[in-house]
Amino acid sequence: MSADTDPETDTEAEVEAETETPPPADTEPEPSVPEPGTESHQDRRMREKGEQAIAREEAAADAAAEEIETVEIRVYRYDPEVEGKTTPRFDAFHVPIEEGMTVLDALIYARDEFDSSLTFRHSCRQGVCGSDALFVNGAQRLGCQTQISDLEAPVQIEPLPHQEVVKDLVVDMQHFYEQMDAVEPYFDPDEEPEEDLEEQRQTRENREKIKLSTRCIQCGACTSSCNVAAGDNQYLGPAAINKAYRFVMDKREGEDRRKQRLETVKQEHGVWRCQTQFSCTEVCPKDIPLTEHIQELKREAIKEDIKFW
Amino acid sequence: MAQTYDRGAVEDVGRWREFSAGMWAWVLHKFTGWVLVGYLFTHIAVLSTAIGADPAAAPQDLYTTTLVGLEDLLVVRLLEVGLLAVAVFHMLNGIRLLFIDLGLGLERQDQSFYASLIITGAIAVASVPTFLAGV
């Protein structure tokens, strides 16, 4: 038996090789001339049929893909822990557009469908948690708050500039949080209400005054956009100064605390570093007039020091 | 934060395309400021060395010869137009910054920047006949 099968397999291999040498990969396979006496005939037919079926399926899939509207997103990739990914690069993903799709939705789709190693922060997906501040098409934006349809394609998504990249779109926020802590962002009144559970009331006017400053979600977009903060790591940055503003302007807070806070912001690396470029105000996803608040604190700081009367 | 390490296109110098009005105002204010400082020092250097009688042209003093000589050059005339534009922009943007420091019109800071640019351009163009007369 073995003596018989060996030449057969040889001829089969030869026929295979002969039919394969002019590669008919993309073109329609030529009608094959039946070669009597070769055992491989049926196998070859089956193989050709299989190839045709795959080609048909691919063509159908391509046609279907052409009908679906997609957007190209170019995503910054960097992973210091994986060899070959330590050099920053951009990966392109073609994400099918849905109505109302945000940049974050597109990223989630790309991660779930194309590349599970794509890393970015997100949580609430509705502009509250402040986790997904990204550098999209050259501006700091909140991924969940930015509509894909408002952006020019291809949409380029990068991590926040001027912060160290941990992986892909994730940046190290530690310094930002330290600057927020530096202004001691806790409410601290001189007098506590006599009864334990009594509210500490605030006038409507005072509430309006600090309303916008309380909106901060600490996403870090402002500090990332700030040219001064980029060059001076000690600069408190717009977010921290806005936080100080929120408490300095709150009438319920104690006088000593207010003085202390103004003392912090009027340091060399405090409010006076602001050069009113308005970058922070422009990128703030919560529309906080940051520059205005910084300017107001500058005036308050001067008022503390200069007395004409 | 500001550590220097390669982030590829993210830290690219091409970023200037993405500058907003406030950023351009800041850049131009710095630039014009330095140009004015440079001009003032040149001005002092030129004038302080042009003192006394001109040995070449006896009755004329050195000051007049120097200035007439400079004004004869087309380059100097063109630079004067440029100097005026630089000074006017720096003044107008300075006024804009004063208002910003006072907390007035912050929501219109971009329009006031564009207005400064337009007025600067208009004044520079209007000055061309005066500065380039008789070259």
Interface residues (C-beta under 8 A of the other chain):
Chain A: Y76 Y78 T87 P88 R89 F90 F135 G138 A139 E158 P159 P161 H162 Q163 E164 V165 H175 N227 A229 A230 G231 D232 N233 Q275 T276 Q277 F278 S279 T281 E282 P289 T291 E292 Q295 E296 K298 R299
Chain B: M1 A2 Q3 D6 R7 G8 A9 V10 E11 R15 R17 E18 S20 A21 G22 M23 A25 W26 L97 I100 D101 G103 L106 E107 Q109 D110
